[in-house]
Amino acid sequence: MRSTLLNRLLSAGLQSSRPATAIRHGAPWALASKRFAATASLAEEDVEPLPFPRESPGISYELNWALASKKVFPKEEAYRNLKDADLKKQGATSAEPTTGIPVFARGSFSSGAADISKPQFNKLLKQVTSHLSSVPKLFVQDGAVGSSPKSDVKVRCVCDNPSAASSLHSILCRTPTRNISHDAFPLTVYIASGVSSTAWEYVGLGPNENGGFIAVDYEQSALILCGKAFSDTSSLKRALKAAAASAISARSALPLPAWLLVHGESIVLLFASEKTVQSCPDLHKVLVSNGAGVALGPDGVETFFKSKDSKAPNLFKLPSSIIMLAADSSGAIPPISKLTPGQAAYHFLAGYQNGNFVPAYESGPVSLDPVVVAKELSSQLTKNNISSFLANVNVGEKHLSGEEILKLVEASLSEKLPSSKGQKPSKTAVDNLKAKYTNFMSGRFPDLPEEISF
């Protein structure tokens, strides 16, 4: 190309050095026509047309601007909402499951997680956004916490590797992908697997031997996942639930740590420990989603996370009943008993599990006051005429099977409750259990209204 151009210029120079009389022999417009023809030919041969805007897979001006508003400036490519097959082409693999990843949280109300100050979070966020801006490829995954657009919370995940994007894709509910603007996604998740777990020492959180951690700022609607945190699905779901709870509540829905079960034509909400559910395969396989978390609204109930069945509705009808699963090997709690709305709120707050209490059945971070949630739960049960029950998953030291728990579910729907088998508990056992409840509840929730009682 360079030699061709040089020859043309030399040729043009020789022509320009000829006598002026030679030029006059031709018509002026003929000369102009030749000149323009030669120039056009040169442009067609040597210059490739460049489309504008210069967008292609991995390069989107609109997405880049949206990320820039979150202080993430793509260095080279940023892919959005790739399908699993495309993520695998980019190198995504099934990450080895991790458990026990610590969670730090801050906000106007925060419990169930270690504290992180605002300066510490902001320092960490600056480090993470700087890291995300330095990697050659970013993977953006959009989704929602909540299956119904009536009360869901849109989530944007910015990942430094395709495996993390794939993990989030398997958890979050689908959401329309037309809108790219950051305003459409009030909750942002920053995933920096390349940031060493020593990052929390950098911000003053002490030593970490877990290979990663999660930090949540409820006020900024932001989550940060460092190291291997994205592979701890349980901790990730708990953090997402807590981060989305306030926004869901503001949209006239009540976020609850319950499991949704469809039995025939009836909808049932189960409040149970994750240990109980995971230890009962027969129970786990009939649950709508793989994680606890629902939003109870005026028109029905939705799951927080993706359903097992892709054809499941995004909004289920109002539940026929709710069941609190307690664990009591002393036998003081009968196999199943009906509760008033106030009693249901009380046992929801207690979450009794064989001598231990799991307030609001939530072992992870919490961003809403459990007492406020319990009062609203009682109100919803009364307003919608929803029956509530307390069931005991223990018969002595034996834990009920999933099939036996499902029989209790059937009993709650028919309200033909089975009688207690064997010897009735002694008055001493009942009194001891009530004393445990009273000691815990009076210390943890000292100002409960009278209607919320044992």
C-alpha positions, 0 to 999 in steps of 0.5 A: 500500500505504501509503495503504491501511494509513493508511485502515485505521488511521484507520477503526480509530481512528474505531471505537474512539472510539465509545461503549462502549454501541455495542460492547456490542450485539455478541457479544464473540467476534464482535468478536474474529473481525472483528479477526482477520479484518481482520488476516489480510486485511491480512497476506495483502495486504501481506506476501509470504511469504519462504522459508527458507533464502533460496537461489537460483542464486548463493546457497547457504549451504553453499557460502558456509560452505565458501568462508569456511573458505578466507577467501573471503567471497562479496560477492553471488553464488557459482555452482558447477559451471556448465555451459559454456552457463551460463558463456557466459551469464555472459560466458565467452569463449575466452581467447587462449592464453598461454605462458611464465607463470612458476611459483613454488613452495615445499615440503619438496621443490621443483625446476623452479620459482622459489622463493617463501617462506612469508611471501611466499605467505601475503601473496599469498594474503591479497591474493588472498582479499581480492580474491575477497571483493570481486567481485560474482560468484564462479565455483566449479569442482570437479574432480579431478587423476586420472580414477579415484576410487581415487587422484585428488585433488579440486580446488576452483577459486575464480574471479573470472571465468567464462572462468577457470572454463570453462578449468578445466572443460576440464582437470580430470576430473569428480568427484561434485558432491554434497559441497560441504564444503571437506573434500572438496577438499584442493587449492584453486586461487585464480584472481584474474585481476583482480589485477594482475601487479604483485602479485608485486612487492607480495610482493617477487618483482621485476618481471613482464612476462608478464601473470600468474604462478602460485604454489604452496605444496605444504604448504598444498595451494594454487595461486594464479593471477594475471592471465592465468595461467589461459590458459597451459594448459601451465603450469597443468597442470604446476603442478596435477601437482606440487601433486597428486603427494604426495597421489596418492603417499600413495594407493599410486599412482606419479605419472609425467609420461608420455603414455598411448597405447592400441594395440589391446588394449595400454596403452603409457606414453610418456615424451617431451618436450612438443616431441616430442609437439606436433611429431607430429600423428599421434602426438598424436591417438592419445594419450588426453589432451591433457597428460602425467601418469598415475598407475600404481597396483596395479590399473591406470593413470589419466590426470591430466587429462580424456580426449579421449574422454568415454567413455574408462574412468577406469582403464586396465589395467596397461601392456604396455610403457613407452618412453623417447623420447630425441633423439640426432642423433649416432646413438649411441642406436639406433632402439630397444633394450630396457632392464632396470628399472634402466636404465629408471629411469636414462634416466627420470632423464636425459631426454636431448634432443640434448645437453640433459637434462630430468630425469624428463622434467619441465620444470615444477615438481616436488614429489617427489624424482625419485630416489625416483620412479625407484626406485619406477618400477624396482620397479613394472616388475619387480613387474608384469613390464612391458617397457621400451625406449629409442627415438631420435626422431632419424635424424641431424638428421631428427626421426621423424614420428608415424607412425614413432614409432608403428611403434616402439611396435608393435615394442616390443609385439611385441618384434621390434626393427628393426636399425639402418639405415646406418652404425653409430655410431663408438666415439668417438660412443658414448663421448662420449655416455656421458661426457655422461650420466656428467657430468650424472648424477654431478653431479645424482644423485650417490648412485644405487644400482648397479642404476640405470645406463646 
